[in-house]
Amino acid sequence: MRAEQIPKSESVTLNKLKYELMNGSSSTFELLKKAGIIDAKHTLSSFQQKWSHQNPGMDRLPFIKERVASSLQQLLQNQLPLSPSENQTIKQWVHTSGKLLSVWAQQPSNTDFHMVSQQTRRQWTETFRNVVAQNVMRRLTPHLQESTKLFIDKAVTLLGHDRGERNSFSRTEFRSFLSDMQNLIGKQVSIDQQKLLVHSLQSLSQNTTLSDKDRMWLQMKAMMSRIGFNDEHVLAKAFQQTEAPVQTESSLKTLLLKGLNEGSEVKAETANRLINLINGTQLASYSDNPQTLQITLQFPGDFIGALKDVHMNMEGRKNDDGQIDSDYCHVMFYLHLSQLEETIIDLNIVERRVSVVVYNENPELEKLFKPYQKKLEEGLEIAGYELNSLRARVTREVSKSTDSNKQEEAEEGVDIRI
């Protein structure tokens, strides 16, 4: 599970694609088609035939790995941050929009929107009203073209007018809006494909121009998925979207459970101990209620230069929509860095103003990070935050010798361990 660099990252995608083709599976094939890497006209067999014709040994990918990484990265960025119910509401709105346009197209070219049948317009308006009521437009807007944003602004004004407005928008504007929405919906992948997308992109991350933040997020997402931390959540979310059986990528947890049920070379005692460790860590790492959220994470620190695993505790509150309120947050990072060794970073956000305290034993700590303060301020400003303060606290390791212990026992007081 270590975040070590893979010498030939494309071999992971190559081996998986070859294995699936030999076994008649289409998971990776369909994902690459969704990303536009494989031509949409190809079937599984026709693609395999073309690949084997060009490269009989099929020992290298039939496309440039940088293009694969770039296309998968774009596909991931196009995924809408919506719940199953919100996703269904958007799809219903797009479907109703298509029906309205088909009716509108049968009328003369100079027909205005308000001249479409009242029943058809009411169906479209009601589905749009549901979209607005669920407050998903704010998360949807960054993925839309400017022309579609303007169209939606016009459509919002219609909600306050039962009969609509004359010349509110043209048929051309409506067709452009529908095309943009259909294109966006068509880029959404299933629950199973989301896990495959993260794993594939993570294996090709060396060939992308990801920011440090996105690379860290991708590493954590892939690690938690491979362990099986969110298996139950993924299954529950998938069953909300469809009644069909869900075929998920095997995680460490699912493989251990499968081995216990079917019998494997792994000893039952070892498998149970690992499953209990995963479940215990999962339960202890997450505390959620309608007002606040607490998360404890442990992940490999190799990719940020830490010698040991990184431990992170986060406390935050939720806004009225049930989403994490980015204006208020408290995060603690416990690091073991290659030069500074044991280091704690205490980050507190209040009204988007950031206060940072760094704890370390080095007496020159503040001099070390002061040259980077300006860069930190600029980075926070780009993200929409303001640096309130940046301070250092020099810690002292408590002596564990026998003499010091005796001295401590003779003193009155209370020891507090944080």
Buried (B, 14 or more C-beta within 10 A) or exposed (E): EEBEEEEEBBBBBBEBBBEBBEEEBBBBBBBBBBBEBBEEEBEBEEBBEBBEEEEEEBEEBBBEBBBBBBBBBEBBEBBBEBBBEBBBBBBBBBEBBBEBBEBBEEEEEEEBBBBBEEEBBEBBBEBBBBBBEBEBBEBBEEBBBEBBBBBBEBBEEBBEEEEBBEEBBEBEBBBBBBBBBBEBBEBBBBBBBBBBBBBBBBBBBBBBEBEEEBBBEBBBBBBBBBBBBBBEEBEEBBBBBEEEEBEBBEBBBEBBBEBBEEEEEBEEEEBBEBBEEBBEBBEEBBEEEEEBBBBBBBBBBBBBEBEBBBBBBBBBEBEEEEEBBEBBBBBBBBBBBEEBEBBBBBBBBEEBBBBBBBBBEBEEBBEBBEEEEEEBBEEBEEEEBEBBEBEBEEEEEEEEEEEEEEEEEEEEEEEEEE
